[in-house]
Amino acid sequence: QSISLEETDGQFIIFPNAKTNWTVEAPATKEKKDESKKPWTLTLEKIDLINNQFYFSDRTKRTPLNLPMGPINLSASNISTVIGKTSALDNLTLSLGNLGSLKLNGEMSLSPVSAKLNFVARNFPLEFASAYLSSTTNLKIKKGTINLDGNLVYKNAQFDFNADSSLKDVVMIDEVSNEEAI
């Protein structure tokens, strides 16, 4: 009926070869798939995550991204893998250490995949974006934060993103000349 996790740690790493520490490679089988079987379903009334930590690392970039997140608190209800069933993301809050924070709420469907989310980001650090920016430019974000208030809709493999935003104290460095770009 419900799942509650308190003070757990998790880690997700994308290695330079694009594999992850969560990659599972199933052995090849010669079994015929029985198409008459119904797909398995999962239904939960409630999920609560309380004071959890999660570490994300993307090592595929020239400047690797290491993003510690926590504490993470999540409350979701009516979670289901049944086709067309909507699940409620009642509240998700996460902090990036003592830096910024992100709050989300809304609804999602796992099958077909869709989401309508409201979000608020406060003092979200931009330095983490350097890993992706430095892959295509010679710029590195030395410091800066962003505030966002908005919503995100994902449906039929398309995103609709609307937000009010503000940037604060942004400093970028040109890595070739080592001069400030902004």
Secondary structure, DSSP 8 states (H G I E B T S, - for coil): -EEEEES-EEEEEE-TTS-BTT------------TTS-----EEEEEEEEEEEEEEEE-SSSS-EEEEEEEEEEEEEEEE-STT--EEEEEEEEEBTTS-EEEEEEEEEETTEEEEEEEEEEEEESGGGHHHHTTTSSEEEEEEEEEEEEEEEEETTEEEEEEEEEEEEEEEEETTTTEE--
